[in-house]
Amino acid sequence: MGKRVIAGNEGFDFVRCRICGDHRRVISARHLSKHEIDRETYMAEYRLSPDQLIAKDFRLLRSSRRDYHPYGKSDWVTAIRTVYKKTGNVFAGNLQKKHKHIYLHGVWIYGDWDKALRAAGFDPESMRQRHFWTEDKIIGGITRLRTRRQPLTAQFAMKTHHDLFSGATRLFGTWSKALRAAGVPEIQTEGATRLGVLRALRDIRESRSKKEISAALKLQAEHYFGSLRKAIAESKKDRRVVNGWSKPKILAVLSRMHRRREGLGYGDARRNVPALVSAAQAYFGSWGRALHQAGIDPNLYFVRHKWRKSTKKSTGIR
């Protein structure tokens, strides 16, 4: 570095380009591009640090700005991680508005923003506000969701991976078509719900073996919860499922009412225990079938007509 007179400013600090000898405030990447050399190669060849590429007076001028701090590499990494901890992102656009000095310092120290992010332990691609999606990138994103055993519902993707969801619907038309393109098996979603899957798994746990879980139910569990294991665990915690009606619970209540000689006629039950009647009809198809499954002769309570066992299977509605 040295001093020279510039436009009447005697003693102005400068740095000299080691290639052409030009005196400048900053040896920038733009200037070095004229010599067909990048910033990192230039520093390595002449054994220079980033601070040696900028005039001292110019650094002092910049330091007069509000919130300016002359970061070293480790200080800058600490600063950017602090911003991430407070805001949840280190998007370049946000930093340029709210923490411009941190952004500019990162670019200056490391040469460009992507390199600065990598030095701080961030993935530059995931720290962009806008992604330029291609079909391959979308398929890769969906594949990563499956690998991490995350739910594949449109609602989950839209809430937690909005950029991926938007890109998928833009390029494939719908989220379902994007899933098919990524090799996700198609599932029967008609009539299926997240709560319905939990209830079905609970019923199997309570009255049958887990080995009887169908392939269709397993795919639904993976779709809504990420994996069958996660779905089974959720079926043991969800209050609507734990405290709700199930076949064993309905049969136990009917048996108890029968022992106590409580009225189990359809009209009496509809008035006194309407929730039980609705659940029995949903799980067994009819009130008579529920009584029969509980080991109770429905004709004891059917006074206007004789009940006959139907050959029609229960609906299994959840």
C-alpha positions, 0 to 999 in steps of 0.5 A, a space after each residue: 500500500 502507499 500514499 498519493 495525491 488524487 484530485 487535491 486530496 494529498 496522502 490518500 491511501 491506495 492499493 496497487 494491482 500486482 499485475 498492471 500496477 494500477 493504484 485503486 481503492 479496491 482490487 475488485 473481481 471486475 478489475 481482475 477479470 480484465 487480467 483473466 484471473 479470478 479473485 481467489 487465484 490472485 490472492 493465492 498467487 500473491 499471498 494476499 488476504 481480502 483486507 489487502 485488496 482494499 485501501 485502509 482509508 476506504 475501509 475507514 470510510 465504510 466503517 462510519 456506516 451504522 452497524 458496521 463491524 470489521 468482521 474476520 472470517 470466524 466473526 462473520 460466520 458467527 454473525 451470519 449464524 446469529 442472524 439465521 437463529 433469530 430469523 430462520 433464514 439467510 436469504 440474500 434479499 433479506 440480508 441486503 435490506 436488513 443486514 447489508 453490511 453482513 451481506 457485503 462483508 460475506 461477499 467480500 471475504 469469500 468472493 461470492 455469496 454461495 461460497 460465504 454460505 458454504 463457509 458458514 455451513 449452509 446449503 446455498 440452494 436451500 437458502 434461495 428465496 426463488 428456485 428455478 425448478 426443473 422436472 428433475 429437481 422436483 422429482 429429486 425433492 419428492 424423493 428426498 421427502 420419501 427418504 426422510 419419511 415425511 408425509 406426501 399430502 398436498 397440504 403438508 407439502 404446501 405448508 412445509 415445502 411451499 417452493 417445491 409444491 409451487 414448482 410441482 403444480 406449475 410444471 406437472 399440473 397437480 401435486 398428484 401428477 408430480 408424485 406419480 412422476 417421482 415413482 410414488 405409488 398411487 393410492 386409493 384416496 376416495 373416502 380415505 382420510 387421515 383420521 380414517 387411517 388412524 381409526 383403521 390402524 387402531 381397530 386392527 391393533 385392538 382386535 387383530 394382528 398387525 400382519 393383517 394390515 393391507 397393502 392399501 392401508 399401508 400406502 395410505 399410512 405412508 402418504 398421510 404420515 410418512 411411514 406405517 410406524 409413524 401412523 401406528 404411533 399417532 393412532 395411540 396418541 390422537 385423542 379423537 382415536 383413543 377416546 373415540 368409538 371402535 368395534 370392541 368399544 361398541 360391543 362392550 357398551 352394548 353388552 353392558 347395557 344388555 346386562 343392566 337391562 337397559 332399553 336397546 330398542 332402536 327408538 330408545 337407543 336413538 333418544 338416549 345414546 344417539 352417539 352409540 347408535 351412529 357409531 354402531 351403524 357406521 361400523 356394523 351397517 345397522 343397529 341390529 347387526 351391532 346387537 347380533 355381533 355383541 351376542 344379543 338377540 335383536 328380536 328381544 328389542 325389535 317389537 314391530 318386526 322380526 330381525 333377520 341376519 342380513 347377508 350384506 357385509 358391513 360397510 366398514 365406514 370410518 
